[in-house]
Amino acid sequence: MTDHDAILAEIEAIFAANGNNRYSEAVTQREHALQAAHQAETADSSSSLITAALLHDIGHMLHKFGPEPAAQGIDDKHEDIGAGWLAKRFGAVVTEPVRLHVAAKRYLCAVEPDYFGNLSPASVRSLKLQGGPMSAEEVDAFENGPHFAAAVALRRWDEGAKVSGKNTPGFEHYLPHISASLTG
């Protein structure tokens, strides 16, 4: 088995173990990931950004806080947990949009008046724990970051990936994108 095969198997095992978990949304972790990846693929994104969309919430499947930490008043920092785990396997074009997708939510709430009103109740709850909308200084710094556009795109797919019963390609469909995005 190659290193790439081992990593693919590891990711599949994480989804097999935790992909059916819900987190205050109408979809499972797997459904959410597949819907986000499908939106990225439909937008003709790179394999790296499709992979980031698929794996953006892997931190929820890796942390030890239980199924609904935000409902318990805990910011699980899933973006940092996920990005840290992914950084051992992927480059910044995958890990940085994952790390920044929570910041992108805070950003969009600060710069788009209607964005907050479209958040799911779970996203509103977690936004409070994550620092709320960005300040003007934070907005400026975020907009000048190298992965700003990818993080905002990922955030929009994230929020749109909570549709119960939506039909998407299966996990196996995305394995070539994951494989193409691996480092080493």
C-alpha positions as CSV (number, residue, x, y, z in Angstrom):
1,M,0.0,0.0,0.0
2,T,1.4,3.4,-0.9
3,D,1.4,6.4,1.4
4,H,-1.4,7.9,-0.7
5,D,-3.5,4.7,-0.4
6,A,-2.9,4.7,3.3
7,I,-4.1,8.3,3.6
8,L,-7.2,7.7,1.5
9,A,-8.0,4.7,3.7
10,E,-7.5,6.8,6.8
11,I,-9.9,9.5,5.6
12,E,-12.4,6.8,4.5
13,A,-12.2,5.3,8.0
14,I,-12.9,8.6,9.7
15,F,-16.0,9.1,7.5
16,A,-17.0,5.5,8.2
17,A,-16.7,5.9,11.9
18,N,-18.2,9.5,12.3
19,G,-19.8,10.4,9.0
20,N,-23.3,9.5,10.1
21,N,-23.0,11.9,13.1
22,R,-25.3,15.0,13.1
23,Y,-24.3,18.3,14.5
24,S,-27.4,20.4,15.0
25,E,-28.2,20.4,11.3
26,A,-30.7,18.5,9.1
27,V,-27.8,16.5,7.6
28,T,-25.1,14.1,8.7
29,Q,-21.4,15.0,8.5
30,R,-21.1,12.8,5.4
31,E,-24.1,14.5,3.7
32,H,-22.7,17.9,4.6
33,A,-19.3,17.1,3.2
34,L,-20.6,15.6,0.0
35,Q,-22.9,18.6,-0.6
36,A,-20.1,21.1,-0.1
37,A,-17.8,19.1,-2.4
38,H,-20.5,18.8,-5.0
39,Q,-21.0,22.6,-5.0
40,A,-17.2,23.1,-5.4
41,E,-17.1,20.6,-8.3
42,T,-20.1,22.2,-9.9
43,A,-18.3,25.6,-9.7
44,D,-15.3,24.0,-11.7
45,S,-13.0,24.4,-8.7
46,S,-9.6,22.8,-8.6
47,S,-9.1,19.4,-7.1
48,S,-7.5,21.0,-4.0
49,L,-10.5,23.2,-3.4
50,I,-13.0,20.4,-3.9
51,T,-10.9,18.4,-1.4
52,A,-11.0,21.3,1.0
53,A,-14.8,21.5,0.6
54,L,-15.1,17.7,1.2
55,L,-12.9,17.8,4.3
56,H,-13.6,21.2,5.7
57,D,-15.4,19.8,8.8
58,I,-13.1,16.8,9.5
59,G,-12.2,18.5,12.7
60,H,-15.8,17.8,13.9
61,M,-15.1,14.2,13.3
62,L,-11.8,14.2,15.1
63,H,-12.4,16.3,18.3
64,K,-13.5,14.7,21.6
65,F,-16.2,17.2,22.6
66,G,-19.2,15.0,21.7
67,P,-21.8,15.5,19.0
68,E,-22.9,19.1,19.7
69,P,-20.3,21.2,21.5
70,A,-21.7,24.6,20.5
71,A,-25.0,23.6,22.2
72,Q,-23.0,23.2,25.4
73,G,-21.3,26.6,25.0
74,I,-18.0,25.1,23.6
75,D,-16.2,26.4,20.6
76,D,-14.6,23.2,19.4
77,K,-12.1,25.0,17.2
78,H,-12.8,22.3,14.6
79,E,-11.3,24.5,11.9
80,D,-7.9,24.4,13.6
81,I,-8.2,20.7,14.6
82,G,-9.0,19.8,11.0
83,A,-6.4,22.0,9.4
84,G,-3.7,20.7,11.7
85,W,-4.6,17.1,10.9
86,L,-4.8,17.8,7.2
87,A,-1.5,19.7,7.1
88,K,0.4,16.4,7.7
89,R,-1.1,15.2,4.4
90,F,-1.9,18.2,2.2
91,G,-0.5,21.6,1.3
92,A,-1.8,25.0,2.1
93,V,-4.2,25.1,-0.9
94,V,-6.3,22.5,1.0
95,T,-5.5,23.3,4.6
96,E,-5.8,27.1,4.6
97,P,-9.4,27.3,3.2
98,V,-10.3,24.7,5.9
99,R,-8.5,26.7,8.6
100,L,-10.2,29.9,7.5
101,H,-13.8,28.8,6.8
102,V,-14.9,29.9,10.2
103,A,-13.2,33.3,9.8
104,A,-14.9,33.6,6.4
105,K,-18.3,33.2,8.2
106,R,-17.3,36.0,10.6
107,Y,-16.1,38.0,7.6
108,L,-19.3,37.6,5.6
109,C,-21.5,38.5,8.6
110,A,-19.5,41.7,8.8
111,V,-19.5,42.8,5.2
112,E,-22.8,41.4,3.8
113,P,-25.9,42.7,5.6
114,D,-28.1,39.7,4.5
115,Y,-25.6,36.9,5.2
116,F,-26.3,36.6,9.0
117,G,-30.0,36.2,8.3
118,N,-29.3,33.2,6.0
119,L,-27.3,31.3,8.6
120,S,-28.7,28.1,10.1
121,P,-29.6,28.2,13.8
122,A,-26.5,26.1,14.5
123,S,-24.3,28.5,12.6
124,V,-25.7,31.5,14.5
125,R,-25.1,29.7,17.8
126,S,-21.5,28.8,16.9
127,L,-20.8,32.3,15.5
128,K,-21.3,33.7,18.9
129,L,-18.7,31.3,20.3
130,Q,-16.3,32.0,17.4
131,G,-16.1,35.8,18.1
132,G,-19.1,37.1,16.2
133,P,-18.8,39.3,13.1
134,M,-15.3,40.6,12.3
135,S,-14.2,44.1,13.3
136,A,-13.2,46.5,10.5
137,E,-9.5,45.8,11.3
138,E,-10.1,42.0,11.1
139,V,-12.0,42.5,7.8
140,D,-9.0,44.3,6.3
141,A,-6.5,41.7,7.4
142,F,-8.7,38.9,6.2
143,E,-9.2,40.4,2.8
144,N,-5.5,40.8,2.3
145,G,-4.7,37.1,3.1
146,P,-3.5,34.8,0.4
147,H,-6.4,32.3,0.8
148,F,-9.2,34.8,1.2
149,A,-11.1,34.0,-2.0
150,A,-10.9,30.2,-1.5
151,A,-12.0,30.6,2.2
152,V,-15.1,32.7,1.2
153,A,-16.1,30.3,-1.5
154,L,-15.7,27.4,0.9
155,R,-17.8,29.2,3.5
156,R,-20.6,29.8,1.0
157,W,-20.6,26.1,0.0
158,D,-20.6,25.2,3.7
159,E,-23.7,27.2,4.4
160,G,-25.4,25.8,1.3
161,A,-24.6,22.2,2.2
162,K,-27.3,21.6,4.8
163,V,-30.2,20.3,2.6
164,S,-31.8,17.1,3.9
165,G,-32.2,14.4,1.2
166,K,-30.1,16.2,-1.5
167,N,-28.7,13.9,-4.1
168,T,-24.9,14.1,-4.6
169,P,-22.2,11.8,-5.9
170,G,-20.9,9.4,-3.3
171,F,-17.7,9.6,-1.3
172,E,-15.8,7.4,-3.8
173,H,-16.4,10.0,-6.6
174,Y,-14.1,12.4,-4.8
175,L,-11.2,10.0,-4.2
176,P,-9.4,11.1,-7.4
177,H,-9.6,14.8,-6.2
178,I,-8.2,13.8,-2.8
179,S,-5.5,11.8,-4.3
180,A,-4.5,14.6,-6.7
181,S,-4.3,17.0,-3.8
182,L,-2.0,14.9,-1.5
183,T,1.5,16.2,-0.9
184,G,4.5,14.0,-1.3
